[in-house]
Amino acid sequence: MTGDTESWPLAAFGVVFFWTGRSKDCMGMLQVAKVLNNNIAVVVDARGSDCIAMGRGIAFGRKRGDLIDEDSVERLFTQHVAELSGKLGQLVSSIPEEYFEATRAIVEHAKLRLGRNLDDGVYLALTDHIHFAVKRALAGQALDNRLNYEIGMVYPDEFECAQTAISFIDRTFHVTLPQEEAGFIAMHLVNAEMGGMGIQTATTMAKIIRGALDIVKEYFDIDLDEATIAYYRFMVHLKFFAQRVVMSDMSDAATESRDRQLQITVMQQYPDAYECAKEIALRTARSYGCPVPEDECLYLALHIERVVHGSPRQHAGRGGDV
C-alpha cells in the first residue's frame, strides 16, 4: 500500500510547486482524444494540435470528446506527442498511477532546486526507473553503482536532489532504497538537463571528469580542496571539456596554439601544470578517440595551476614545485 498521494504536490518536499509547464499553444478548453489514466490524457487544443495533458484527476470519468478546462492542467507536453503518448500508453498499462505522481513531484522539486527546465522525457524514464527500483527493494535486490561517488562529486546539485527523492520514495512506498540509487536518479536529472542526450553520455562525461581529477591528484600527489573557488571553476571547465569530448566537438586538434604568446607563457611559468594537462589530453585521446587541441591543453593548465596552488601538498609532484 502506498502513501497518501493527496498531499504529494504541495507538501512532499516542504515546498509549494508553482507549475510553469503550460504552453501558450494550448490555452482554453481542451478536447479529450484519449484517456491514459486518471491524471493523463491526450488532448486537442483550440488550434487542433495534439498535446498531452497532465494534472491531478483531470481525466477521471472522462471519455473521448469531453472537454477539460486548461486551468485544471498542471503540465502540457506539446513536442513529440505521438511518440510520447505511445510510450506513456505502454507504461500506464503496467505501472500504478502513484509512480507517475511521485515522479511528477520529484521532477518539479528538482526544477526548483536546480533552477533549470528539464527535458520532458524525464517523466517517462524516471517513472520507469523508480517503479523497478521499488520492486527490487521489495524483493531484497540491489543494483551496484560503481560510479556513485563520482556522480556525487561531478554533479553535486543533482545528486542532492536525488538523495531527497530517495527519502521521499522511501516514505511514499514504504521501502528502503540503497544509497546507490541516488547516482542513478541523479543521472536521469543530468540527462534531462542536457536535453535528453542519453544516460550513457552523461555517465561517460562523469568518467572523463573523474579521470582528469585523478591525473591531477596523482601528478602532484595532493588532495584537492573542493571548497575553493578554483576547484569550482575547474569543475565547470571540466564539464564543458567532457561534453566536447563525448560530442567529438574539439574543433581544432592543432598541436600549436593560435595564441603563441599564451603557449610560451604557460610552458615557461607553469611547466608542471602544462605537463599534467598534456597527460590528461593524451589519456583522453587514447580512451575516447578525441584528440585534444593545444589551446584546450593551455586552458586546462591554467585551471590546474590555480587549483593546485591553493591545495595542501603532501610533497612535491613529479615535476617539482609549482
C-alpha positions in Angstrom: 0.0 0.0 0.0 1.4 3.4 -0.9 1.3 6.7 1.0 -1.2 9.5 0.9 -0.9 10.8 -2.6 -3.3 13.7 -2.0 -0.6 15.6 -0.1 2.2 15.0 -2.6 2.1 18.0 -4.9 2.1 20.6 -2.0 3.9 19.0 0.9 6.1 16.2 -0.4 9.2 18.2 -0.3 8.2 21.0 2.1 7.6 23.5 -0.8 4.7 24.6 -2.9 5.1 23.8 -6.5 4.3 26.5 -9.0 3.6 24.9 -12.3 5.0 26.7 -15.3 4.7 24.0 -17.9 1.5 25.2 -19.6 2.2 26.3 -23.2 0.6 29.3 -24.9 -0.1 26.9 -27.8 -2.7 25.0 -25.7 -4.9 27.6 -24.0 -8.6 27.5 -23.3 -10.7 24.3 -23.4 -9.0 21.1 -24.4 -10.9 18.2 -26.0 -10.0 14.7 -24.9 -8.7 12.4 -27.6 -7.6 9.5 -25.4 -7.6 8.9 -21.7 -4.3 7.3 -20.5 -5.2 7.2 -16.8 -7.0 9.4 -14.3 -4.2 12.0 -14.4 -3.0 11.9 -18.0 -4.8 12.3 -21.3 -4.1 13.0 -25.0 -6.0 16.2 -25.8 -6.6 18.5 -28.8 -6.2 22.3 -28.2 -8.2 25.1 -29.9 -5.8 25.1 -32.8 -6.3 21.4 -33.5 -2.9 20.4 -32.2 -2.3 17.3 -30.2 -1.0 17.7 -26.7 -0.6 15.5 -23.6 -2.2 17.0 -20.5 -1.1 16.0 -17.0 -2.8 17.0 -13.8 -4.4 15.6 -10.7 -7.7 13.8 -11.7 -8.1 15.8 -14.9 -9.1 12.6 -16.9 -11.1 10.9 -14.2 -14.5 9.9 -15.6 -13.7 11.5 -19.0 -14.2 10.0 -22.4 -13.2 10.9 -25.9 -14.8 14.2 -26.9 -15.2 15.6 -23.4 -13.7 18.9 -22.6 -11.1 19.8 -19.9 -10.6 23.3 -18.6 -7.0 24.3 -19.2 -6.9 25.8 -15.7 -7.0 22.3 -14.2 -4.0 21.2 -16.3 -0.7 21.2 -14.4 1.6 20.4 -17.3 1.2 20.2 -21.1 3.6 18.4 -23.4 3.5 19.8 -26.9 6.5 18.2 -28.5 6.8 14.6 -29.9 3.3 13.9 -28.8 2.7 10.8 -30.9 5.9 9.1 -29.7 5.3 10.3 -26.1 1.7 9.1 -26.0 2.7 5.7 -27.3 5.3 5.2 -24.6 3.0 6.6 -21.9 0.3 4.2 -23.0 2.7 1.3 -22.5 3.8 2.5 -19.1 0.4 3.3 -17.7 -0.8 -0.2 -18.5 1.9 -1.7 -16.3 2.8 0.9 -13.7 0.4 2.2 -11.0 -0.6 5.8 -11.1 1.1 6.5 -7.8 4.5 6.2 -9.5 3.6 8.9 -12.1 2.5 11.2 -9.2 5.8 10.5 -7.3 7.9 11.2 -10.4 6.0 14.4 -11.1 6.7 15.7 -7.5 10.4 14.7 -7.8 10.9 16.4 -11.1 9.1 19.6 -10.1 11.2 19.8 -6.9 14.4 19.2 -9.0 13.4 22.1 -11.3 13.0 24.4 -8.4 16.2 23.2 -6.7 18.3 23.3 -9.9 16.7 26.4 -11.4 16.5 24.7 -14.8 14.0 23.2 -17.2 14.2 19.5 -17.7 13.6 17.5 -20.9 10.0 16.1 -20.8 11.4 12.6 -21.4 12.5 12.5 -17.8 8.9 11.9 -16.7 8.8 8.6 -18.6 12.3 7.4 -17.9 12.3 8.3 -14.2 8.8 6.8 -13.6 10.0 3.5 -15.1 13.2 3.6 -13.1 11.5 4.3 -9.8 9.0 1.6 -10.4 11.6 -1.0 -10.9 13.8 0.3 -8.1 10.9 -0.1 -5.6 10.2 -3.6 -7.0 13.9 -4.5 -6.5 13.9 -3.1 -2.9 10.8 -5.1 -2.0 12.5 -8.2 -3.4 15.7 -7.6 -1.5 17.7 -6.9 -4.6 20.0 -4.0 -5.4 22.0 -2.7 -8.4 25.6 -1.9 -7.9 26.6 1.6 -8.9 30.3 1.8 -9.0 30.1 5.5 -10.2 28.0 6.6 -7.3 30.8 8.6 -5.6 32.0 10.1 -8.9 28.4 11.2 -9.8 28.0 12.9 -6.5 31.3 14.7 -7.0 30.7 15.8 -10.6 27.0 16.6 -10.2 26.5 17.6 -6.6 23.3 19.5 -7.0 21.6 16.8 -9.0 22.9 14.2 -6.5 21.4 16.2 -3.6 18.1 16.3 -5.4 18.3 12.5 -5.9 19.0 11.9 -2.2 15.9 14.0 -1.4 14.0 11.9 -3.9 15.1 8.7 -2.3 13.8 9.8 1.1 10.5 10.7 -0.5 10.3 7.4 -2.3 11.1 5.5 0.9 8.3 7.3 2.8 5.8 7.0 0.0 6.2 3.4 -0.9 7.4 2.1 2.5 10.7 0.8 1.2 14.4 1.5 1.9 16.2 2.2 -1.3 20.0 1.8 -1.3 22.0 5.0 -1.5 23.4 3.8 -4.8 20.1 4.7 -6.3 21.0 8.4 -5.8 23.5 8.1 -8.5 21.1 6.5 -10.9 18.4 9.2 -10.2 20.9 12.0 -10.5 22.0 10.8 -13.9 18.4 10.9 -15.1 18.2 14.5 -14.0 21.6 15.3 -15.7 20.4 13.7 -18.9 17.2 15.8 -18.7 19.2 19.0 -18.2 21.2 18.1 -21.3 18.1 17.8 -23.5 17.9 14.0 -23.2 21.3 13.3 -24.8 21.3 9.9 -23.1 22.3 8.4 -19.7 25.3 6.7 -21.3 26.6 10.1 -22.5 26.2 11.7 -19.1 27.9 8.7 -17.4 30.8 8.9 -19.9 31.2 12.6 -19.0 31.4 11.7 -15.3 34.2 9.1 -16.1 36.1 11.7 -18.1 35.9 14.3 -15.3 36.9 11.7 -12.7 39.8 10.6 -14.8 41.1 14.2 -15.2 40.9 14.8 -11.5 42.7 11.6 -10.7 45.5 12.6 -13.0 45.9 15.9 -11.2 45.9 14.3 -7.8 48.4 11.6 -9.0 50.7 14.0 -10.7 51.0 16.4 -7.8 50.3 13.9 -5.1 47.8 16.1 -3.4 44.2 16.2 -2.2 42.3 18.9 -3.9 40.3 21.3 -1.7 36.7 21.0 -3.1 35.6 24.1 -1.1 37.7 26.6 -3.1 36.6 28.8 -5.9 39.4 27.5 -8.0 38.1 23.9 -7.7 34.6 25.0 -8.6 35.9 26.8 -11.7 38.0 23.8 -12.6 34.9 21.5 -12.3 32.9 23.8 -14.5 35.6 23.8 -17.2 35.9 20.0 -17.0 32.2 19.6 -17.5 32.4 21.5 -20.8 35.6 19.7 -21.7 33.9 16.3 -21.1 30.9 17.4 -23.1 33.1 18.4 -26.1 34.9 15.1 -25.9 31.7 12.9 -25.9 30.3 15.0 -28.7 33.6 14.9 -30.6 33.4 18.7 -30.7 37.1 19.5 -30.4 37.0 21.9 -33.4 40.8 22.1 -33.8 43.2 19.4 -32.9 46.3 21.5 -33.8 49.4 20.9 -31.8 50.3 24.6 -31.9 48.2 27.2 -30.1 46.6 30.0 -32.0 47.8 32.2 -29.2 51.6 31.6 -29.4 52.4 34.1 -26.6 50.0 32.3 -24.2 51.6 29.0 -25.1 55.0 30.3 -24.3 53.9 31.9 -21.0 52.2 28.7 -19.8 55.0 26.4 -20.8 57.6 28.6 -19.1 55.8 29.8 -16.0 53.6 26.7 -15.2 55.6 23.7 -16.7 54.2 21.2 -14.2 50.6 22.2 -14.8 51.2 22.2 -18.5 52.7 18.7 -18.4 49.8 17.5 -16.3 47.3 18.9 -18.8 49.1 17.2 -21.7 48.8 13.9 -19.7 45.1 14.5 -19.4 44.9 15.2 -23.2 46.9 12.1 -24.0 44.8 9.7 -21.9 41.6 11.3 -23.1 42.5 10.9 -26.7 43.6 7.3 -26.1 40.5 6.3 -24.3 37.8 8.2 -26.2 39.4 8.7 -29.7 39.1 12.5 -29.5 42.3 14.5 -30.0 42.6 17.4 -27.6 43.9 20.7 -29.3 46.8 22.6 -27.8 44.6 25.6 -26.9 42.5 23.3 -24.7 45.7 22.0 -23.0 46.6 25.6 -22.2 43.3 26.3 -20.6 43.4 23.1 -18.6 46.9 24.0 -17.4 45.8 27.4 -16.2 42.9 25.8 -14.2 45.3 23.1 -12.9 47.8 25.8 -11.8 45.1 27.7 -9.9 43.5 24.6 -8.2 46.9 23.1 -7.2 48.3 26.4 -5.9 45.6 26.5 -3.3 45.7 22.8 -2.4 47.7 21.4 0.6 50.5 19.4 -0.9 51.9 16.3 0.8 55.2 16.6 -1.1 56.4 17.8 -4.5 54.9 16.3 -7.6 56.8 14.7 -10.4 57.8 18.0 -11.9 58.9 19.7 -8.7 57.4 22.8 -7.1 55.0 25.0 -8.9 
